[in-house]
């Protein structure tokens, strides 16, 4: 049963990640279609994706009960790091390796999805116990009985 919670969290994160990535890619593609430069397109698409991701992660994946303004600021601030990394990787893929902007976005998205999960799980949507200096791993998620 304890292992099921971890599997459910990961599965719901993956589903919300697909939705968020879809929002990001759709905005990016539309903005490119209207001839916006790829870095501007990516930055606007990132903003739409951050709002989508925060809403879905807060309610469905991590079921957070923290105050929204503080939590959203932490979420957006950490995601801003991924925007910088994403823009850098897009620049390398498009300007240095001459890949198409749409293919580059797909490749870069795979990298940022993994980074975003780690940042969200361990920095934004932390358990109350961890915020008070207790271990980062929630005991109820461990696969063995630790009630000894």
N, C-alpha and C positions, 0 to 999 in steps of 0.2 A: 504494500500500500504506500509506503514512504517513497519507494522508487517511482511509483506512478505519478506522484506530484511533480517530480523533476522531469519526467517524460512529458507530462501535460504542459508544463511551463515551457519546455523547449519546443514542443509541437506548436503551441499557440504563438510563441515568438517567431517561429519559422513562417507561420501563416501571416502574421502581421507584417513580417519582413517582406514577404512577397507582395502584399498589398501596398506597403510603403514604397518598395522599389518600383512597383507599377506606377504609382502616383508620380514618383520622381522621374521615371523614364518618359512617361506621357508628357509631363510639363516640359522636360528637356527637349523632346522631339518636336513638340508644337512650337516652342520658342525658336528652335533651329529652323523649322519650316518657315517662320516669319522673319528669317534672316538675322536673328539676334546672334551676336558672337557666342561661341560655345562656353566660355567662362561665365559670361553673364547669364546665359541660359541655365547653366549648371547651378549657379548661385540662387536663382529664383526657384528652380525646381527643388533645391535643397530646402528652402524655406517651407514650401508646400509639404514636402516629405517630413520635415521635423514636426510640424503641427499634426500631421496624420499619425506619425509614429508615437508621439507623446500621448495623444488621446488613446490610441489602441493599447499601447504598453501599460499605461496607467490603469486602465479599466479592465483589460482582458488578460494580460500576461502576468504582471507583477501585483495587481490588485492593491495598489498603494493607498495609504490613508494619510500621507503627508500633506502639508499645505501646498496648494497648487502653485502659487507664485514662486515660492522658494524652489520647489521641485522642478518646475518648468525652466527656471533660470539655470539650474544645475544641468538639466537635460540639454538645453539649447547650447550652453557653454561647452559641454563636452562634445556635442555634435558639431560645434563650430570647428573643433580640431579636425574632425573627419572631413569637413568641407575644405579646409586648407589642404589636407592630404589628397583629397579627391581632385581638387583643381590642379595641384602639382602633377599628379599622375595623368590627368587628362592632357595637360600641357606636354608632358613627356611623350605620351602615346600619339597625340595628334601632331604636334609641331616637330618633335624629334624623330619619331618613327613613321610619320606620315600615314597613320591608321585613320580610318574614317571616324568622325565624331560619335556616330551611333554604336559602332563596334567597340570603340574605346570606352564608352560609357558602360557597356555591359561588363567589360573586363574589370574596370575600376569598381563597379558596384559590388562585385563578388568580394573584393578586398574589404570594402567599407562595411558590409553587412556583418562580417565577423568581428571587426573592431567595435562596431556599435553595440553588439550583444554584450561583449565584455564590459564596456564602459557603463552600459545601463545596469547590468546585473550587479556590478560591484561598486559603482559610484553613485548612481542616481536612485535606484529603487532598492536601497539597502533595507535589511530588516531592522526593527527597533533595537534589537540586541547589539547588532554591529555598530549602530550609531553611538552606543554607549561604551564602545571599546571592547566588546566581546568578539570572539572569532568570526571571521567573515562567512564561513560555511554554516548554513542553518542546519542544526542537528536533525530536524525532521526530514531533511533531504538525503541524509546519509543512508546507504543501503544496509547497514547493520544496526543492531540494537545498541544504542549508546546510553541507555538509562542506568547503567551499572554504577 
